[in-house]
Amino acid sequence: MVLKQIKDFLSQFGQGFKEASIDQIQRELEEMENAFALLICGSLSGMPAPPAFLSLCLLPYMERELKIMFSKTIFLDDKLAVWSDLVEL
């Protein structure tokens, strides 16, 4: 009985560490995606950009970011559409 409780406690303890590490990895992935998007689309804001050929090769990996960018330009003045788009992601 006590051994089972200890085993359950340790299992839940390990599960908490797994969830915390997964959350940290997801945040890191989002930051890497932001840096990648800034690298590829940085020329739009005046930042130095990689060579055009390299940007075009990497463009297919930017599909999600481009969809977000285009949806924001379509509903630029519609604040309700912007909020619903954020909820959709």
Backbone as ProteinMPNN parsed JSONL, in Angstrom:
{"seq_chain_A": "MVLKQIKDFLSQFGQGFKEASIDQIQRELEEMENAFALLICGSLSGMPAPPAFLSLCLLPYMERELKIMFSKTIFLDDKLAVWSDLVEL", "coords_chain_A": {"N_chain_A": [[0.824, -1.192, 0.0], [1.798, 1.341, 0.943], [4.056, 1.392, -0.611], [2.947, 1.483, -3.159], [1.761, 4.014, -3.09], [4.017, 5.63, -2.89], [5.196, 5.017, -5.327], [3.23, 6.023, -7.088], [3.365, 8.741, -6.379], [5.999, 9.399, -7.175], [5.742, 8.91, -9.884], [3.882, 10.89, -10.659], [5.402, 13.104, -9.997], [7.535, 12.882, -11.807], [6.046, 13.17, -14.153], [5.278, 15.831, -13.931], [7.75, 17.114, -14.285], [8.221, 16.357, -16.93], [6.131, 17.696, -18.283], [6.798, 20.363, -17.723], [9.255, 20.545, -19.031], [8.471, 20.095, -21.66], [6.853, 22.347, -22.114], [8.829, 24.338, -21.958], [10.42, 23.666, -24.164], [8.577, 24.113, -26.212], [8.223, 26.899, -25.998], [10.813, 27.703, -26.667], [10.932, 26.784, -29.297], [9.009, 28.457, -30.502], [10.325, 30.929, -30.24], [12.546, 30.431, -31.857], [11.251, 30.133, -34.308], [10.306, 32.748, -34.616], [12.747, 34.133, -34.833], [13.698, 32.967, -37.168], [11.754, 33.815, -39.01], [12.216, 36.555, -38.878], [14.776, 36.657, -39.915], [14.378, 35.791, -42.572], [12.339, 37.519, -43.549], [13.318, 39.961, -42.868], [14.29, 41.925, -44.546], [12.111, 43.382, -45.312], [11.72, 45.13, -43.278], [13.976, 46.62, -43.281], [16.266, 45.452, -42.327], [19.468, 43.797, -42.659], [19.563, 41.257, -45.108], [19.649, 37.727, -45.922], [21.223, 36.238, -48.874], [19.256, 36.406, -51.893], [18.662, 33.977, -53.229], [18.989, 32.059, -51.189], [17.0, 32.898, -49.422], [14.732, 32.389, -50.995], [14.884, 29.613, -51.182], [14.361, 28.899, -48.567], [11.831, 29.829, -48.188], [9.464, 28.083, -48.408], [9.313, 26.996, -45.841], [8.276, 28.992, -44.397], [5.567, 29.112, -44.472], [3.446, 29.135, -42.528], [3.957, 31.547, -41.12], [3.692, 33.382, -43.21], [0.982, 33.076, -43.839], [-0.153, 34.114, -41.508], [0.789, 36.744, -41.661], [-0.424, 37.661, -44.059], [-3.138, 37.389, -43.368], [-3.331, 39.284, -41.393], [-2.902, 41.63, -42.85], [-5.123, 41.676, -44.5], [-7.288, 42.079, -42.75], [-6.78, 44.587, -41.598], [-8.002, 46.904, -40.489], [-10.056, 45.847, -39.059], [-10.683, 45.089, -35.968], [-12.001, 43.081, -34.506], [-11.753, 40.898, -36.206], [-9.013, 40.517, -36.091], [-8.634, 39.721, -33.416], [-10.15, 37.356, -33.41], [-8.646, 35.899, -35.193], [-6.302, 35.524, -33.756], [-7.205, 33.848, -31.751], [-7.785, 31.625, -33.232], [-5.307, 30.542, -33.884]], "CA_chain_A": [[0.0, 0.0, 0.0], [2.674, 2.504, 1.028], [4.945, 1.324, -1.768], [2.156, 1.936, -4.308], [1.607, 5.46, -2.957], [5.313, 6.228, -3.225], [5.355, 4.842, -6.766], [2.329, 6.988, -7.724], [3.913, 10.076, -6.142], [7.162, 9.578, -8.04], [5.24, 8.953, -11.26], [3.324, 12.224, -10.86], [6.535, 14.02, -9.907], [8.2, 12.79, -13.108], [5.139, 13.733, -15.154], [5.379, 17.29, -13.813], [8.992, 17.524, -14.935], [8.044, 16.184, -18.37], [5.285, 18.776, -18.776], [7.557, 21.613, -17.655], [10.273, 20.55, -20.081], [7.776, 20.24, -22.942], [6.488, 23.757, -22.224], [10.047, 25.097, -22.237], [10.812, 23.371, -25.545], [7.627, 24.798, -27.091], [8.57, 28.324, -25.992], [12.054, 27.85, -27.418], [10.588, 26.606, -30.706], [8.354, 29.68, -30.95], [11.352, 31.958, -30.382], [13.336, 30.103, -33.039], [10.433, 30.47, -35.474], [10.329, 34.202, -34.743], [14.065, 34.525, -35.342], [13.761, 32.515, -38.555], [10.922, 34.727, -39.797], [12.907, 37.839, -38.941], [15.909, 36.488, -40.82], [13.914, 35.697, -43.954], [11.539, 38.692, -43.929], [13.926, 41.154, -42.283], [14.506, 42.969, -45.548], [10.901, 44.21, -45.366], [11.812, 46.159, -42.236], [15.23, 47.335, -43.431], [17.395, 44.716, -41.755], [20.227, 43.067, -43.675], [18.923, 39.981, -45.42], [20.515, 36.752, -46.594], [21.086, 36.3, -50.334], [17.895, 36.139, -52.375], [18.495, 32.56, -53.526], [18.812, 31.362, -49.924], [15.661, 33.251, -48.919], [13.724, 31.679, -51.787], [14.929, 28.191, -50.818], [13.786, 28.731, -47.231], [10.47, 30.362, -48.169], [8.404, 27.106, -48.094], [9.242, 26.764, -44.402], [7.656, 30.179, -43.812], [4.153, 29.095, -44.855], [2.586, 29.549, -41.403], [4.174, 32.964, -40.85], [3.121, 34.152, -44.317], [-0.474, 33.079, -43.674], [-0.463, 35.07, -40.442], [1.052, 38.091, -42.159], [-1.457, 38.021, -45.026], [-4.42, 37.55, -42.694], [-3.305, 40.564, -40.672], [-3.037, 42.736, -43.799], [-6.484, 41.69, -45.03], [-8.184, 42.622, -41.73], [-5.979, 45.592, -40.908], [-8.83, 47.83, -39.729], [-11.109, 45.099, -38.376], [-10.089, 44.596, -34.721], [-12.644, 41.831, -34.141], [-11.145, 39.851, -37.033], [-7.656, 40.278, -35.569], [-8.753, 38.922, -32.178], [-10.585, 35.997, -33.73], [-7.519, 35.224, -35.845], [-5.379, 35.115, -32.705], [-7.811, 32.71, -31.062], [-7.747, 30.507, -34.162], [-3.978, 29.934, -33.909]], "C_chain_A": [[0.866, 1.252, 0.0], [3.599, 2.558, -0.184], [4.233, 1.811, -3.033], [1.984, 3.45, -4.266], [2.904, 6.175, -3.316], [5.539, 6.157, -4.73], [4.478, 5.839, -7.526], [2.856, 8.414, -7.576], [5.09, 10.35, -7.074], [6.756, 9.656, -9.512], [4.675, 10.339, -11.576], [4.416, 13.293, -10.829], [7.285, 14.055, -11.243], [7.355, 13.378, -14.221], [5.174, 15.253, -15.119], [6.64, 17.814, -14.472], [8.879, 17.401, -16.456], [7.234, 17.334, -18.952], [6.021, 20.107, -18.771], [8.604, 21.666, -18.761], [9.64, 20.686, -21.461], [7.361, 21.687, -23.158], [7.695, 24.612, -22.578], [10.498, 24.877, -23.68], [9.879, 24.066, -26.531], [7.908, 26.293, -27.144], [9.838, 28.58, -26.8], [11.803, 27.706, -28.92], [9.918, 27.858, -31.266], [9.366, 30.804, -31.148], [12.237, 31.699, -31.597], [12.563, 30.406, -34.32], [10.402, 31.969, -35.691], [11.652, 34.693, -35.309], [14.218, 34.133, -36.811], [12.954, 33.45, -39.454], [11.588, 36.086, -39.933], [14.09, 37.776, -39.894], [15.457, 36.514, -42.275], [13.192, 36.968, -44.405], [12.122, 39.989, -43.382], [14.137, 42.269, -43.277], [13.285, 43.873, -45.685], [10.941, 45.326, -44.337], [13.164, 46.874, -42.264], [16.432, 46.65, -42.812], [18.177, 44.038, -42.87], [19.637, 41.674, -43.873], [19.935, 39.015, -46.027], [20.361, 36.881, -48.105], [19.698, 35.844, -50.785], [17.67, 34.654, -52.653], [18.245, 31.758, -52.251], [17.435, 31.648, -49.33], [14.577, 32.502, -49.68], [13.719, 30.189, -51.473], [14.254, 27.939, -49.475], [12.331, 29.18, -47.148], [9.387, 29.321, -47.898], [8.254, 26.829, -46.601], [8.563, 27.932, -43.675], [6.147, 30.213, -44.055], [3.248, 29.615, -43.739], [2.721, 31.04, -41.136], [3.586, 33.839, -41.952], [1.596, 34.195, -44.233], [-0.89, 34.076, -42.606], [-0.297, 36.497, -40.94], [-0.033, 38.536, -43.133], [-2.817, 38.204, -44.359], [-4.461, 38.87, -41.922], [-3.434, 41.738, -41.628], [-4.44, 42.82, -44.373], [-7.433, 42.386, -44.045], [-7.496, 43.714, -40.924], [-6.823, 46.519, -40.031], [-9.913, 47.129, -38.905], [-10.527, 44.439, -37.118], [-10.713, 43.279, -34.269], [-12.052, 40.665, -34.937], [-9.741, 39.519, -36.54], [-7.726, 39.408, -34.329], [-9.213, 37.501, -32.479], [-9.497, 35.216, -34.441], [-6.51, 34.756, -34.798], [-5.908, 33.906, -31.954], [-7.705, 31.465, -31.926], [-6.391, 29.812, -34.146], [-3.837, 29.048, -32.728]], "O_chain_A": [[0.691, 2.129, -0.846], [3.887, 3.631, -0.713], [4.839, 2.472, -3.877], [2.054, 4.104, -5.307], [2.881, 7.214, -3.975], [6.014, 7.115, -5.34], [4.93, 6.437, -8.503], [2.804, 9.203, -8.519], [5.164, 11.413, -7.69], [7.366, 10.389, -10.291], [4.956, 10.899, -12.636], [4.345, 14.278, -11.565], [7.625, 15.126, -11.745], [7.882, 14.015, -15.133], [5.106, 15.897, -16.166], [6.609, 18.844, -15.146], [9.388, 18.251, -17.186], [7.596, 17.888, -19.99], [5.887, 20.894, -19.707], [8.816, 22.718, -19.364], [10.214, 21.326, -22.341], [7.5, 22.209, -24.264], [7.594, 25.513, -23.411], [10.916, 25.826, -24.344], [10.325, 24.555, -27.569], [7.839, 26.897, -28.215], [9.923, 29.565, -27.534], [12.397, 28.427, -29.722], [10.224, 28.276, -32.382], [9.276, 31.552, -32.121], [12.634, 32.636, -32.289], [13.138, 30.877, -35.301], [10.465, 32.427, -36.832], [11.673, 35.573, -36.17], [14.797, 34.878, -37.602], [13.413, 33.832, -40.531], [11.528, 36.702, -40.997], [14.371, 38.742, -40.602], [16.072, 37.176, -43.111], [13.41, 37.441, -45.521], [11.458, 41.024, -43.436], [14.163, 43.44, -42.899], [13.411, 45.015, -46.129], [10.278, 46.35, -44.498], [13.465, 47.655, -41.361], [17.519, 47.227, -42.78], [17.612, 43.731, -43.92], [19.262, 41.003, -42.912], [20.953, 39.434, -46.577], [19.452, 37.569, -48.57], [19.06, 35.01, -50.143], [16.601, 34.126, -52.346], [17.386, 30.875, -52.232], [16.782, 30.75, -48.799], [13.609, 32.031, -49.082], [12.661, 29.56, -51.495], [13.647, 26.889, -49.268], [11.666, 28.936, -46.141], [8.432, 29.65, -47.193], [7.169, 26.463, -46.149], [8.31, 27.856, -42.472], [5.518, 31.252, -43.857], [2.377, 30.448, -43.988], [1.718, 31.729, -40.945], [3.046, 34.91, -41.675], [0.985, 35.224, -44.52], [-1.87, 34.801, -42.777], [-1.138, 37.356, -40.676], [-0.515, 39.665, -43.046], [-3.576, 39.091, -44.75], [-5.516, 39.496, -41.816], [-4.021, 42.756, -41.262], [-4.909, 43.91, -44.702], [-8.278, 43.184, -44.451], [-7.619, 43.757, -39.7], [-6.395, 46.881, -38.935], [-10.612, 47.781, -38.129], [-9.946, 43.356, -37.195], [-10.016, 42.438, -33.702], [-11.872, 39.572, -34.4], [-9.33, 38.359, -36.571], [-6.958, 38.455, -34.199], [-8.723, 36.548, -31.874], [-9.427, 33.994, -34.309], [-5.922, 33.685, -34.951], [-5.135, 33.031, -31.563], [-7.549, 30.362, -31.403], [-6.325, 28.604, -34.373], [-2.79, 28.427, -32.543]]}, "name": "protein", "num_of_chains": 1, "seq": "MVLKQIKDFLSQFGQGFKEASIDQIQRELEEMENAFALLICGSLSGMPAPPAFLSLCLLPYMERELKIMFSKTIFLDDKLAVWSDLVEL"}
